[in-house]
Each structure stands twice: as structure tokens, then as C-alpha cells.
């Protein structure tokens, strides 16, 4: 006995373009948004007008800007700004890690000290702290090493000689930055699943090794982006050092325009260098974020690779 299975009748072929047997592909049509085009046109006109007005304004003295852009005095101030930024961030990150570890410690004394440090230095203006450190000699005319609580001193230094404008700026910027970095590091440490620490402890790892091998590598993905933002902010915050004559970029620009009265031109020179520094720092932050984002299934937002990947996934889902 034989059985036969009837095959379903073939339906009509999907309609395609005229003169072609290929099936019609799905197309996504975007609605026309005239308001967006009008807004873009207005914005383009405003930008062109603003750029033209700045370029032809005779009061900006672009010849002075070009003459002083690579002046040795300006470059010396630029180098001081870079030194202050890098040194303050390094010290601030070290202080932030130490204070963050104190905040998550089991010792109530350590936690209290860390909270008091963050409370005080985040609660007072940075400008006030810079002026305070610059005038620390009014409180401690001498700084020395010796027996505490009124004992004899082995060696002493005059505070005015030891705490220069650069040192005062470094103390104010780094200690203040340490308070903010401690909160960033603490947030990164808290973001790591506690179960991983328990599993590592069950394997016999010490607390120091758990922190080094398990917690910090995962926390860095959360710590790095705001740390990069803090670094970029520090580049601009160093301009506050001008109130204590810290010889930074803005300070030397002010000294120059006090002699030649080219206020706007010298401020433009300083602003151009700040833009260059922040741009370089932003590029470095992008590559650093991409480095620490590997293995977490996400690309850095705004990258060409991420945009291409999202477009491919979207077109694949449409099919």
C-alpha cells in the first residue's frame, strides 16, 4: 500500500520591482521633518555669522594672538599648568583610593576619618582652600620634624620658604581632588558583586589579593570615565591658581596683559591652549574607556565602530 502526500500549492511569487523577479526588500521610510531642517538652517546661519563676526572684529587683535601664541612666557605657564594637573591628579587618585578603602573598612575610626575628610574638603570652596594653603605661614611660621606634643624638634624649615605658590597650589588642588576621587572609587568598589568577593575568600585569597585581583579590575570600568572627566576639569581648575600667583598659564597671561593692556588677546591665547589640552585629554579618555570596556559586551558610546554595529543589528532585525 502506498500513500501520497499532497504538496501545498505554491503561492504567487512576491511582487518585486518592475521588470525584475527579485522579491521586494523591506524599506524603512523616515518621515519628513521640516522643522528639523529649518532649525538646522538657522543654526548654520548663526554659526557662520558668529564666526565671521569674530574673524573680522578689529578689537580682538588677532595679530597679537598670533604673536603671543608660542611666546616663551606663555609656554612656560603652559608647562606649569600641565605639571600641576598631572601631579594633582596622581596625588588625588592615590588619596582617593586610600580614603575609599577607609570608607569600606570594618573599622569605625577609619570610616569616621574618611567621612570627615570628604565632608570638609568637598564642603569648602576650592578657592578658599588655595588661599588658605598659600597663607599657612600665618598659622605655622615653621614646619619641622621632632617629638610631638611640644617635644624638641630635630629639623625645621620656614613655611614661607617651603610653601611656595606652586606648592600651595599643588596642596590645594590634590587634597581637594582626593575628596572627589574617593567618592568615585567608592562607587566603583560598591558596584562589584559582593558574591565574587565571598567566592574569592572561600578559595583562600587574602583581602588584599581579593581587592587587587577581583574587585579593582572590575571597578576600573566604572572608575575610569569619571576620572577622565575629573582630569579634564582639573586642566581648567588650575586657572584658580592665578589668585595666589602660581605661575600657571592664566597667571602669566595676566602678567602680560597688565604690561601691554592686550587683555582680550591674551585671554584668547590662554583659551586656545586650554582647548588644545582638553581636546588631547578627551582623546586619551576615549581610548582608555575603550580599553577598560573590553569584555563587558559594550562599545564606547559615540564611536564609529559602535554606530556601525548598531546599524548592522538594526538592519538585521528589520529583515
C-alpha positions in Angstrom: 0.0 0.0 0.0 1.3 3.3 -0.9 0.5 6.7 0.4 0.9 10.0 -1.3 1.4 13.3 0.3 0.0 16.3 -1.5 2.4 19.2 -1.7 0.9 22.6 -1.0 0.3 24.6 -4.0 2.9 27.3 -4.5 1.6 30.7 -3.8 2.2 33.7 -6.0 5.7 35.0 -6.1 6.2 38.2 -4.1 5.9 41.2 -6.1 9.2 42.9 -7.0 10.3 45.9 -9.0 9.0 46.3 -12.5 10.9 44.1 -14.9 12.5 42.0 -12.1 11.6 38.7 -10.4 13.6 39.5 -7.2 11.4 39.9 -4.1 10.9 43.3 -2.7 13.1 44.1 0.3 11.8 45.8 3.4 12.5 49.5 3.3 12.3 51.9 6.3 10.9 55.2 5.3 11.7 58.2 7.5 9.1 60.9 7.8 9.9 64.3 6.6 10.7 66.7 9.4 10.7 70.2 8.0 11.1 71.7 11.5 14.4 70.0 11.9 15.7 71.3 8.5 14.6 74.8 9.4 16.3 74.6 12.8 19.5 73.3 11.2 19.5 76.1 8.7 19.0 78.7 11.3 21.8 77.2 13.4 24.1 77.1 10.5 23.4 80.7 9.7 24.0 81.7 13.3 27.3 79.8 13.4 28.5 81.4 10.1 27.5 84.9 11.3 29.2 84.3 14.7 32.4 83.0 13.1 32.5 85.9 10.6 31.9 88.5 13.3 34.8 87.1 15.4 37.1 86.8 12.5 36.7 90.4 11.2 36.3 92.2 14.6 39.3 94.6 14.8 39.0 94.8 18.6 40.2 91.2 19.1 43.7 92.0 17.7 44.4 88.7 16.1 47.9 89.8 15.2 48.6 89.9 19.0 47.1 86.5 19.4 49.3 85.0 16.8 52.4 86.8 18.1 51.9 85.5 21.7 50.6 82.0 21.0 54.0 80.4 21.1 55.7 83.1 23.3 58.2 81.5 25.7 56.5 83.1 28.7 53.2 81.6 27.6 54.8 78.2 27.0 56.4 78.3 30.5 53.0 78.9 32.0 51.5 76.1 29.9 54.2 73.7 31.2 53.4 74.7 34.8 49.7 74.1 34.2 50.5 70.6 32.8 52.7 69.8 35.8 50.0 71.0 38.3 47.3 69.0 36.5 49.3 65.7 36.3 50.8 65.9 39.8 47.5 66.9 41.4 45.6 64.1 39.7 48.2 61.5 40.6 48.2 62.6 44.3 44.4 63.0 44.2 43.9 59.5 42.8 46.2 57.9 45.5 44.4 59.8 48.2 41.0 58.9 46.8 41.9 55.2 46.7 43.2 55.3 50.3 40.1 57.2 51.6 37.7 54.9 49.7 39.3 51.9 51.2 38.9 53.5 54.6 35.2 54.1 53.9 34.6 50.5 53.2 36.7 49.3 56.1 35.3 47.5 59.1 37.0 50.0 61.5 34.7 52.7 62.7 37.6 55.0 63.4 38.9 54.7 59.8 35.4 55.2 58.4 34.8 58.3 60.6 38.1 59.8 59.5 37.4 59.2 55.8 33.9 60.7 56.1 35.3 63.8 57.9 37.9 64.3 55.2 35.4 64.1 52.4 32.9 66.3 54.3 35.3 69.1 54.9 37.2 69.3 51.6 34.0 68.9 49.5 32.1 71.3 51.6 34.5 74.2 51.4 35.3 76.2 48.1 38.5 75.2 46.4 39.4 78.9 46.1 39.2 79.3 49.8 41.5 76.2 50.3 44.1 77.6 47.8 44.2 80.9 49.7 44.4 79.1 53.0 47.4 76.9 51.9 49.1 80.0 50.5 48.8 81.7 53.9 49.6 78.7 56.0 52.6 80.5 57.4 50.2 82.7 59.4 49.3 79.7 61.5 52.6 77.7 61.3 55.5 80.0 60.8 57.8 77.0 61.0 57.4 73.4 59.9 59.6 70.8 61.5 60.2 67.2 62.4 60.6 66.1 66.0 58.9 64.8 69.1 55.2 65.6 69.0 53.2 67.3 71.7 55.7 70.1 72.4 58.9 68.0 72.3 62.2 69.0 70.8 62.4 69.4 67.0 65.1 67.8 65.0 64.9 69.9 61.9 62.8 73.0 61.0 62.0 75.0 57.8 60.5 78.4 57.4 57.0 77.9 56.0 57.2 80.8 53.6 60.3 79.3 52.0 58.9 75.8 51.9 55.3 76.5 50.8 55.8 78.5 47.6 52.9 79.4 45.2 53.4 76.2 43.3 53.5 74.0 46.4 50.4 75.8 47.8 48.6 75.2 44.5 49.6 71.5 44.5 48.4 71.0 48.1 45.1 72.7 47.5 44.3 71.0 44.2 45.5 67.5 45.1 43.9 67.3 48.6 40.6 68.7 47.2 40.7 66.3 44.3 41.3 63.4 46.7 37.9 64.0 48.3 36.1 63.8 45.0 38.1 60.8 43.8 37.3 58.9 47.0 33.6 59.0 46.1 34.3 57.9 42.6 36.5 55.0 43.7 34.0 54.0 46.4 31.1 53.9 43.9 33.2 51.7 41.7 34.0 49.3 44.6 30.4 49.1 45.6 29.4 48.2 42.1 31.2 44.9 42.2 29.0 42.0 43.2 29.8 41.0 46.8 29.3 37.4 45.9 32.6 37.5 43.9 34.4 38.6 47.0 32.9 35.9 49.0 33.8 33.3 46.4 37.4 34.6 46.3 37.5 34.4 50.1 36.3 30.8 50.0 39.2 30.0 47.8 41.6 31.2 50.5 42.5 34.5 48.9 43.6 37.3 51.3 41.6 40.6 51.4 44.5 42.4 49.8 44.6 39.9 47.0 40.8 40.0 46.5 41.0 43.7 46.2 43.8 43.6 43.7 42.8 40.6 41.6 39.0 40.6 41.8 37.5 44.0 42.8 39.7 46.7 41.3 39.9 45.2 37.8 36.1 45.2 37.5 35.7 48.5 39.3 38.0 50.3 36.9 35.3 50.1 34.2 33.2 52.4 36.4 36.0 54.5 37.8 37.8 55.4 34.6 35.1 57.6 32.8 34.5 60.0 35.8 38.3 60.1 36.5 38.8 61.2 32.9 36.2 63.9 33.4 38.0 65.0 36.6 41.3 65.2 34.8 39.8 67.4 32.1 38.1 69.6 34.8 41.5 69.8 36.6 43.1 71.3 33.5 40.7 74.2 33.7 40.6 74.4 37.5 44.3 75.2 37.6 43.3 78.6 36.4 42.2 79.4 40.0 45.9 79.3 40.9 46.2 82.7 39.4 44.9 84.2 42.7 48.0 83.0 44.5 50.5 83.7 41.7 51.1 80.1 40.9 52.9 80.9 37.6 50.3 78.9 35.6 49.0 79.7 32.1 46.4 82.2 33.2 48.8 83.8 35.7 51.4 84.6 33.0 48.8 85.7 30.6 47.5 88.2 33.2 51.1 89.4 33.8 51.5 90.1 30.1 48.3 92.0 29.6 49.0 94.1 32.7 52.0 95.4 30.8 50.7 95.8 27.3 46.9 96.1 28.1 46.0 93.5 25.5 43.5 91.9 27.8 41.2 90.1 25.3 44.0 89.0 23.0 46.0 87.3 25.9 42.8 85.7 27.2 42.2 84.3 23.8 45.8 82.9 23.7 45.2 81.2 27.1 41.8 79.9 26.0 43.2 78.3 22.8 45.8 76.4 24.9 43.2 75.2 27.3 41.1 74.0 24.4 44.1 72.1 23.0 44.8 70.5 26.3 41.3 69.4 27.0 41.0 68.0 23.4 44.1 65.9 23.8 42.8 64.7 27.2 39.4 63.8 25.8 41.0 61.7 23.1 43.1 59.9 25.7 40.0 59.3 27.8 38.2 57.8 24.8 40.9 55.2 24.2 41.2 54.5 27.9 37.5 53.9 28.3 37.6 51.6 25.3 40.4 49.7 26.8 38.6 49.0 30.1 35.3 48.3 28.4 36.6 45.2 26.6 34.9 42.0 27.7 31.8 43.6 29.0 29.8 43.4 25.8 29.5 47.1 25.2 31.3 49.6 23.0 32.1 53.1 23.9 29.2 55.4 23.1 29.6 57.6 20.1 32.4 55.7 18.4 32.3 54.8 14.7 32.6 51.1 15.5 29.6 51.3 17.9 27.5 53.2 15.4 28.3 50.7 12.6 27.5 47.8 14.9 24.1 49.3 16.0 23.2 50.0 12.3 24.0 46.4 11.3 22.0 45.0 14.2 19.1 47.3 13.4 19.1 46.3 9.7 19.3 42.7 10.6 16.3 42.9 12.8 14.3 44.7 10.1 14.9 41.7 7.8 
